Amino acid sequence: MRIIRGIKNYSEKFPKPVLTLGNFDGVHLGHQAIFKKVVERAKEIGGTAMAFTFEPHPLKVLAPERSPLLLNTFHGKMRLIEASGIHVAICADFTRQFAAQDPEDFAKRVLVEKIGVREIYVGYDYAFGKGREGSIESLTEMGRRFGFTVGAVDAVQVSGTVVSSSLVRDLILSGRVDETYPYLGRYYSVEGNVVHGESRGHSLGFPTANIQSANELLPAYGVYAVRALLGGHHVDGVASIGVRPTFGAGPVSIEVFLFGYEGNLYGKHLEVAFIKRLRGEQKFPDVDALIGQMHKDVDQAKEILAVTK
């Protein structure tokens, strides 16, 4: 997938652009339905499937106090959009000046004159421009005047619940990671490089990889059955997120124990998918009690992962 950072860097003319616009935080099933429509239409007309998104998230600029913890890193979001079949991702630099644009000026100057859009597909609740004044109806009217068509993709529901980024976010923050799968179509994951820690896990008989993650949103403190992507291969394991209260507490850490892995992980990149929470974070009376519980955690995780696709 071609990634273009900043509208000023958009110079190439792509054939018959079919476009969607949005933040796409989480790239959940609702977003995937929009991408699927864009890809299908681009294929039908011999066009280019494109996604127009923003960096950083608009609320980080306009109302930082209300900005949500994001579900993806930028690169993680790009990988998921690419996996949905999109050919070109345009990442606009979101500033107050960008936000102040008149919706019609944005449609004419950027969508039509710059991109040459033929068709646009957005989510059912899409709004854009200054003060979110631009609606699907107004965008459709602009399309009639400027020569592009607009389609709205219905909300995706799972068991009667509308899929949304806020729903997924709430589940993760409460540790209910297994419940996110029906809404994401995958398990929620965080990624980062393995860095040196205090090597305490090794001394306890459970050598762990200490992950330095750029993800803003982490699951609730506790111990989880996980599946890590390492060098193109999946490795089962157990992860602990928290402040290690048994050892006096400290900064938040993500530590992963991979079953049967004996190689050197320092400096390697890990993507860790959280399958199910085993328990909350606990403070143990002594190290022996902690080690005993860690053995139980590993046994329980192996049972869960053995029947998890």
MARVEX-835011 format. One record per residue: x, y, z of N, C-alpha, C in turn; residue in three letters. Coordinates in steps of 0.001 Angstrom, whole numbers, plus 500000, padded with zeros to 6 digits. Last residue first. Example, Ala and Ser with C-alpha at 12.3 -4.5 7.8 and 13.67 -1.06 7.14 Angstrom:
! MARVEX-835011
512850497750507080513670498940507140512900500030507870SER/513190494310507800512300495500507800513200496700507800ALA/
//
This chain:
! MARVEX-835011
491610479529518201492089479573516815493074480710516613LYS/492045477749521159491818479061520559492402479092519159THR/492724475589522606491425475535521933491054476865521288VAL/495155476237523681495067474971522936493758474874522154ALA/494713478474525218495304478656523895495220477405523034LEU/493676477308527581492888478254526775493407478335525348ILE/495840475733528458494534475119528215493680476009527303GLU/497805477680528775498004476614527789496680475928527456LYS/496726479177530884496892479788529561497047478717528478ALA/496910477332532990495596477804532548495673478398531142GLN/499696477056533202498856475885532911497490476308532369ASP/500409479714533823500911479079532603500039477888532218VAL/499124480047536295498790480911535162499209480272533848ASP/500459478178537871499028477994537606498594478823536401LYS/502975479374537901502815478028537332501347477760536987HIS/502301481708539263502761481793537876502669480437537182MET/501733480785541821500633481306541007501035481386539530GLN/504336480070542623503272479067542581502114479519541710GLY/505566482566542556506003481515541629504935480431541504ILE/504195483840544680504112484364543315504481483286542301LEU/505010482307546825503583482365546509503378482866545077ALA/507746482896546781507292481517546557505811481475546188ASP/507818485629547424508190485198546079507689483796545786VAL/504910486629549384506330486328549205506558485795547793ASP/502317487571549192503042487752550462504533487489550341PRO/501524489485546211501693488217546921502533488427548178PHE/499110491355544714500311491477545534500412490217546385LYS/497894491066541327497837490756542758499184491049543433GLN/495788491918538614497105492025539252496959491812540760GLU/493322489412537700493798490761537912495177490758538539GLY/493529486683535310493275487246536641493736488692536676ARG/493390486142532595493390485044533558493028485523534956LEU/491888487275529664492434487640530975492296486474531930ARG/492823486200526410491882486171527536492591486543528824LYS/494473487262524309493404486298524045492360486286525166ILE/496181489750522801495637489379524111494379488535523918PHE/499092489598520904497632489564520869497118489030522203ALA/501875491470520343501285490560521320499764490684521293VAL/504630491661518396503219492054518424502506491015519269GLU/507971492692518801506918491736519129505556492391518978LEU/511203492960517566509869493564517586508838492475517829HIS/514292492785519450513334492271518471511978492953518651LYS/515862493660521519515905494411520280514916493936519232GLY/516150490449522882516454491868523024516578492544521657TYR/515781487732522763514727488583522220515064490072522239LEU/517423484798522115517631486160522613516623487090521956ASN/515492481718522635516395482626521944516518483981522629GLY/513627479981523648514893480116524380515873481091523719GLU/510289479175524226511216480005523440512485480259524252TYR/508357477805525659509333477042524889510318477856524082GLY/506142480450525717506304479035526011507332478401525069PHE/507138483580526839506786482781525676507107481318525926LEU/506012486078528805506725484808528902506239483922527770PHE/506240489547528884505681488391528183506598487183528349VAL/505207492516530384506190491443530385505555490171529829GLU/504970495822530546504356494704529816505427493632529713ILE/504542498128533295505358497304532405504490496268531708SER/504524501216534948503748500194534244504653499441533268VAL/506939501601537635506253502038536417505505500883535762PRO/506095499973540760506982500780539924506227501246538703GLY/506064497833543678505432498656542643506457499530541920ALA/507182495967545347507185497365545773506587498337544783GLY/506829493468544341508197493973544468508226495479544727PHE/504159493112544146504875492208545047506284492710545308THR/503327494874542111503186495272543520503926494370544500PRO/503840495574539218504572494577540016504520494888541515ARG/502178497087537646503266497798538333504058496885539266VAL/501170495680534448500952496289535755502206496887536331GLY/500596492718532750500590494178532639500330494752534023ILE/501986489795531519501579490521532717501670492012532430SER/501213487014529454501698488385529612501158488979530904ALA/502198483902528141501470484615529191502074486005529295VAL/501914482274524894502573482691526121501605483307527119GLY/502799481025521619501894481190522744502650481613523995ASP/503798482533518667504272481799519837503321482083520992VAL/503874482620515149503114482849516374503628481940517498HIS/506209484222512918505662483019513556504920483390514829HIS/507395486523512010506468485833511110505842484580511689GLY/508884487374514218509551486940513001508668486151512061GLY/506260486818516228507707487030516294508336486484515028LEU/503430487506517863503947487373516506505412487781516534LEU/501998485752520610502901486773520093503328486460518669ALA/499176485509522448499842484883521307500675485967520643ARG/498249484971525922498553485781524744499140484914523633VAL/496433485297528847496895484333527849497075485113526557ALA/497413487672531348496639487290530171497275486122529429TYR/496991489488534331497739488439533623496836487874532538VAL/496791493075534893496495491678535158497360490755534341GLY/495228496140534151496296495421534822495865493984535101TYR/493481496297531002493530496477532454494658495654533060ALA/495415496930527971494374496258528754494552496516530247PRO/496278500206526801496689498891527287495524498253528037LEU/496672502584524377495677501853525148496182500467525515LEU/498881503470522963498335504303524030497417503505524947GLU/501823501777521967500358501788522046499882502642523211ASN/504483501491521998504007502820521638502485502897521678ALA/506231499566524495505176499722523495504827501181523261SER/508582497495525229508448498960525233507471499318524114GLN/508343494569527042507957495251525813507858496752526040ILE/510460492148528104509915493424528551509639494276527313ASN/510028488769528282510416489854527380509700491115527839ALA/511119486648530990510117487418530260510757488446529343THR/511629483515532358512272484636531656511280485360530756PRO/510900482168535029510011482547533926510629483744533195PHE/512428481827537232512207480646536397511265480903535235GLY/513112484025538586511950483302539101511663482034538303LEU/515135485105537121515495484559538430514347483762539051SER/513648486013534970514623484937534770514972484285536092HIS/512195488127536077511507486935535608512442485758535443GLY/514100490077536521513528489394537677512835488093537262ARG/515379491796534816515717490361534746515159489572535921SER/514567494343534557515318494031535777515725492568535852GLU/515046494782531070514328495103532295515206494803533495GLY/515727495810527782516235495242529035515388495721530212HIS/513075495324525360514153496082525984514595495392527271VAL/511566494707522326511962494090523590513181494833524132VAL/509241497028520890510536496362520913510823495798522298ASN/505739496404520156506878497183520606508152496364520572GLY/502129496326520352503409495997519743504516496876520308GLU/499052494681521111499972495808521273501321495365520714VAL/495778493677519977497211493478520177497925494793520443SER/492762491834520078493442493116520264494915492872520568TYR/492069489412517557492314489743518959493071491060519055TYR/489556490040515044490892489595515444491011489892516939ARG/487256491304514608487591490242513667488987489703513910GLY/486290493219516317487502493528515550487767492527514432LEU/484057492087517437483949493449516899485153493843516041TYR/484720489571518399483606489680517452483498491054516792PRO/486950490310520174487148489564518922485974489703517949TYR/486401491412522601486632492333521484486695491605520146THR/486250489546524576484982490024524033485167490991522868GLU/488817489176525454488231488117524635486928488563523976ASP/489259491367527113489866491343525785489251490288524871VAL/488354492865529404487524491855528720487981491692527267ARG/489587494918530753490255493621530732489499492534529998GLY/488583497409530569488059496602531674488656495202531688SER/489786498331528296490128498995529555489624498218530770LEU/488484496736526410489917496558526667490300497150528014ILE/485877497757526476486125496348526788487588496115527153LEU/486288500408525652485774500131526997486036498682527413ASP/487129500007522987488014500657523962487575500330525392ARG/484878498974521785486088498150521877487014498704522947VAL/483217501263522019482819499976522611484047499091522808LEU/484621503122520501484430503358521937484014502083522659SER/484471502094517917485777502164518578485616502339520083SER/481706499819517402482303501156517463483647501090518169SER/478894498095516244480344498059516432480885499478516407VAL/475845497805517904476589498509516861478074498505517200VAL/474339494749518667475147495858519170475940496487518031THR/473089492492517681472266493655517979473010494855518509GLY/475237490772517166474229490397518172473424491610518634SER/476738493419515788477043492059516237476100491748517389VAL/476446495548512973475988495128514288476393493686514550GLN/477618498323511247477728496876511414477311496529512840VAL/475774500865509572476474500389510761476514498864510756ALA/476094501235505978475331501049507219476230500584508360ASP/477739503679504171477738502266504538477059502123505895VAL/476764505921501685476936505694503117476808504210503408ALA/478268507472498847477485506383499416477782506231500893GLY/478400509825496233478613509548497659477707508410498100VAL/480179510838493251479027510255493936479406509906495379THR/481219513907491681481503512616492317480248512124493020PHE/480906516550490603481135515403489744481601514124490412GLY/480127518848491875481538518723491529481877517450490751PHE/477379518658492328477915519849491656479327519656491137ARG/477107516226493580476292516500492392476867517678491603ARG/478824516586495748479155515627494709478375515872493427GLY/477364518329497311478608518803496697479015517891495547MET/475369516515498089475016517669497272476250518256496581GLU/476907514797499657476218514282498471475842515413497526THR/477638516511501688478689515960500832478080515410499544LEU/475157516933502853475822518064502200476947517590501287SER/474651514295503774473734514946502838474415516099502106GLU/476704513874505537476616513012504355475720513663503304ILE/477927517184506456477187515941506688477229515086505428SER/479996519550507888479752518763506687479093517445507030GLY/480520520533510382479351521057509683478999520231508449GLU/482434520163512312481734518979511800480438519384511092ARG/483775522534512609482663522263513508481844521059513114GLY/484837522198509340484793523091510487483545522821511324LYS/484785518673508296484935520114508143484796520871509445GLY/482236516076508697483575516588508398483564518106508354PHE/480789512919509579480703514380509518482117514907509320ALA/479081509768509465480222510602509080479863512096509089TYR/477573507585510160477544508746511049478631509762510705ASP/477995505514508322476638506051508477476575507348509281TYR/481113506110506572480261505452507557478954506195507732GLY/481446506503502976481730506844504370480804506051505285VAL/482813506765499807481995505945500692482418506233502131TYR/482880508365496683483238508430498098482271507556498883ILE/484287508476493404483260507993494320483788508067495754GLU/486288510074492245485121509672491456483962509270492367ARG/488653512692492887487827511592493356486630511342492440VAL/491009514182492585490231513776491415489269512650491718GLY/492785515337494375492717513874494272491987513423493005ILE/492606518161493859493865517499494210493821516003493891LYS/489951518728493106491071519271492335492384518532492605GLU/488376517059494956488172517117493512489428517546492768VAL/489444517144497586488870515907497048488777515917495523LEU/490525519851497775491285518639498086490723517412497363VAL/488683521776496762490137521963496614490920520674496789ARG/486069520743497262486476521233495938487989521216495770LYS/486099519947499978485643519028498932486157519450497562ALA/487010522306501218487767521063501333487393520101500217PHE/484920524026500589486258524332500094487142523092500140ASP/482854522804501998482784522865500540484147523165499937GLU/483725523098504701483531521777504091483511521799502563PRO/486365525323505415484966525208505048484770523865504347ASP/488812524568507895488396524643506504486879524564506362GLN/489747524206510424488934525393510186488439525510508751ALA/491460522065510404490129521869510973489193523019510647ALA/493768523246509396493091522227508602491649522064509080PHE/494354524865511595494077525484510300493329524497509392GLN/494906522992513513493734523851513700493343524535512388ARG/495786519942511721496112521144512482494827521937512694THR/496817516942510567495665517614511169496144518735512082PHE/497957516041507575498468516627508817497339517428509450ASP/496493513113506171496572514571506255497143514995507593ALA/497430510506504493497389510885505903497594512391506008CYS/496093508252502315496522509643502417496352510065503868ILE/496848505175500970496386505855502182496975507259502208ALA/495974502988498389496645504241498736496023504818500001VAL/494617500503498366495843500691497572496663501900498017HIS/493119498222500655493270499605500184494617499770499473ILE/492825495733501812492847495828500361492977497223499792GLY/493131495308504446491757495395503971491677495594502466SER/495797495547504890495264494191504878493817494159504389ALA/495951498328505020496529497633503871495951496220503744GLU/494810498667507513494139499236506336494656498552505070ILE/496745497421509077495397496872509039494608497404507848LEU/498947499076508667499032497654508310497637497044508180ARG/498003501504509700498312501397508278498382499936507829MET/497820500873512415496608501187511655496852501053510157LYS/500534500543512994499621499427513158498337499648512379GLY/501465503114512572501915502052511672501032500812511784HIS/500125504440514676499932504851513282500299503715512334PHE/498683502080516988499743503009516605499476503395515153THR/495228501898518027496356501497517178497466502533517215ASN/493463503022519809493558501565519768494770501087518972LEU/494159505860521877493969505236520575494220503743520623LEU/492224507362524270493429506558524084493227505738522814LEU/490556510365523070490584508987523590491975508382523469PRO/490420513685524188490984512755523217491051511343523792SER/489646515637525862488620514661525481489150513607524509ARG/491842517224526143491267516669527369490194515626527069GLU/492348518188523563493187517119524125492594516458525363PRO/490752519234521201490296519079522589491062517948523254ALA/492221519558518816491111520450519123490660520394520581LEU/494284517616518834494563519004518477493480519945519007VAL/493132515296519537494410515608520176494805517066519917LYS/490965515124517845490737515577519218492027515887519954LEU/492135514099515390491650515476515520491459515966516951PRO/495161512289515669493709512244515815493209513680516057HIS/497797513959513705497263513068514746495734513040514731PRO/496381512582510886497431512346511875497915513697512400GLU/493698511005509110494322512173509724495370511758510761PHE/492823509705505823492746509752507275493597510899507799THR/491427508176503169491915509486503595491724509569505101PHE/492089505491501038491591505903502351492242507231502716ALA/491188504001497888491957504945498686491274505225500024MET/491540502117495031490930502114496361491787502950497307ALA/491156503173491765492124503034492851491412503138494193THR/489403501406489089489921502561489801490915502206490892GLY/487702499820487565489113499945487190489782501127487840GLY/485230499488488573485384500568487601486828500734487127ILE/485516497258490281484466497263489269484676498325488196GLU/487548498028492041487773496902491130486771496926489977LYS/486253500053493401487463500361492641487753499260491622ALA/484216498584494641483874499568493615485095499936492769ARG/485738496971496431484850496366495425484549497340494294GLU/486995498925498010487803498007497202486957497382496091VAL/484757500107499238485677500911498427486477500015497481VAL/483713497914500647482908498574499621483795499374498676LYS/485830497404502404485403496366501459484606496976500322LYS/485869499728503921487008499424503046486610498390501989PHE/483431499356505279483614500507504383484750500237503406ILE/484011497091506753482900497053505802483003498200504803ALA/486057498000508399486377497001507375485268496887506329GLN/484648499658510121485624500237509189485915499266508045HIS/483195497624511423482512498709510745483410499380509726GLY/485169496034512576484367495481511490483580496547510738LEU/487943498387513093487003497344513499486139496911512315HIS/490272500020513388489993499270512158489091498077512495VAL/491152501632515445490781500263515761490602499400514530GLY/490110504506513880490812503990515055490280502615515418ASP/489308505915511572489500504463511514490285503913512708PHE/488796508512510679489928508260511575490302506787511610ASN/488040509098507140487747508854508542488999508668509366GLY/486803508391503880487433509341504799487060508993506230LEU/487443506652500821486726506782502078487511507721502977THR/487186506590497225487775507073498469486843506895499661LEU/488505505894494189487334505583495011487811505711496455VAL/489918507479491386489959507248492833488579506979493440PRO/490874506939488536489515506811489070489478506542490582LYS/494343506526488882493156506335488055491883506166488874PRO/496183509199490406495789507795490401494502507633489593PHE/498805511323490033497408511158489666497091509664489563LYS/500972512537492599500681511568491551499182511483491282GLU/501041514200494804501322514775493485500947513840492342SER/500994514960498017500171514231497057500355514880495689TYR/502228516506499825503055515491499171502271514629498196ASN/500266518031500923501238518716500055502124517730499308LYS/498998516272502628498366516556501343499348517224500384ILE/500792513800504388500603515209504108500042515453502717GLY/502122510923503292502039511721504517501949513198504154ARG/500898508193501780501291509569501470501052510415502713ILE/501612504905501073501247505816502159501789507199501827ILE/500514502185499188501232503465499135500725504369500253ARG/500842498800500000500000500000500000500873501244500000MET/
//
